Amino acid sequence: MSAPTSPPPPHARALWNRLTAGQLGLPLFIVAVAVVTGLVEPRFWSIDNLLNLSRQVAPLMILVAGQVFAVIAGGLDLSIAAVLALSSVVGILALKEVGMIGGITVMLATGLGIGLVNGLIIVRFKVSPLIVTLGMLSIARGLSLLVTGGLPLYDVPGPMVDRLGYGAVLGVPVPALAALVALLFGAFLLHYTVFGRYVYAIGSSSTAAHNSGVDVGRTTVLVYVLCGGMAGLAGVVLTSWVSAAQPLAAQGLELQSLAAVVVGGVALTGGSGTMLQAFYGALILGMLSNVLNMAGVSSFLQTLLIGVVIVAAVILDQLRRAHR
């Protein structure tokens, strides 16, 4: 009779749990991808490309900082990319009257206002966030096209482009710093405030959260206000970087933000996940897009590959949860 198999040592179990939870697995995967990419395409590690990558991924990072709140709360926001475009357009149109600082304020206020509308409709009429934000996507995109006639606006002031779009602090591009601030602010709210605890509670069970004294309606509204605010900030960053306000800007970025959250390991069912996981997911998608662009892969194939990544991430997430 064979001797019973001894259980793995506690430290080995802890390491495995961290790997399967994504705490070590994703960072190691990112490092592996970066190393392999650098060997295949040495230009990846050039200073110019890394600076370009940081600017390129900044709008996605900022949107992800808002999207993760909606997903953890058991919802999602499909309107954020269209809100980004509308905020950008409205802000640039207002620039002539209120100046650069006023225009930036208008962009942020537009995002916050649309987020407030989303949240109030979801709470007041108990409508699915999917339906509300999908409808708002069409409304915001349609308004952007109407007020611009479908044409980009190039009246972006030079200081806004030079200081925000291509400016740097200690060598770090301002768009990357804006993304970092958004992620850190989101992480603080999510992990160190009562609001963050309420978001987790609602995502786990809104009924149980309500019975525990959580103001579910107010918290839900604030979640979508935050999503809108992040969309407005992303509008400021993207407009400064491309030197234009485009009514069709950021098309598909709402799905990429959702994909980043899923790829990072945040559960679509709500109630769990971290800002760090969302950051990892956004970084993976940003690196993937950057590498494909450097390799000359067509945008059509890139869309297909991102879709494959999303589906694979969902499948892996379900398999991981099934084996817990």
QUIMOKA-V557649 format. One line per field, one symbol per residue. ss: DSSP state (~ for helix, > for strand, _ for the rest). psi: psi as a letter, one per 40 degrees, with the letter a starting at -180 (. if undefined). Layout:
ss = ???
psi = ???
//
This chain:
ss = _________~~~~~~~~~~~____~~~~~~~~~~~~~~~~_~~~~_~~~~~~~~~~~~~~~~~~~~~~~~~~_______~~~~~~~~~~~~~~~~~~~~~~~~~~~~~~~~~~~~~~~~~~~~~____~~~~~~~~~~~~~~~~~~~~____>____~~~~~~~~__>>__>>~~~~~~~~~~~~~~~~~~~_~~~~~~~~~~~_~~~~~~____~~~~~~~~~~~~~~~~~~~~~~~~~~~__>_______~~~~~~~~~~~___________~~~~~~~~~~~~~~~~~~~~____~~~~~~~~~~~~~~~~~~~~~~~~__
psi = hiiihiiiidddddddddddeeddddddddddddddddddgdedeiddddddddddedddddddddddddddeeaiheeddddddddddddddedddeidddddddddddddddddddddddddefihddddddddddddddddddeeeeiihefhiddddddddeiihfehidddddddddddddddddeeidddddddddddhddddddeehgddddddddddddddddddddddddddefihhdeifhedddddddddddeehheeieiiiddddddddddddddddddddefhidddddddddddddddddddddddde.
//
